[in-house]
Amino acid sequence: MANVCCRFRLTELLLDIEQHLRDAGLWQSQPPAEAYLASEQPFALDHLSLVQWLQFVFIPRLQGLLASGESLPDNCAIAPMAEEYCRQMGIQAAPLIASLRLIDGAISHT
């Protein structure tokens, strides 16, 4: 289980990710259909873009784990996927990628 300091830092980083998505104009006001959110594919790639997955799946799930005190995943490697997605989509997202790398490191203890 991550210590209190790590959990607090992760909470801050999730807020940073939200702000980076908003700053880039990628934050959506309406969620996708519930069936899309229930996808069992990695990153829900069959129905969601990566930024939708971050907003509607990753951030809420991690916030829920942090709020409840439940154990966090043993590892996390979202930054490489986000970096590739942003490159392919032509999205300038260096601050977003930097925050995701920090989350990956904090969760994976690297």
Order of alpha helices (4+ residues) and beta strands (2+ residues): alpha-alpha-alpha-alpha-alpha-alpha
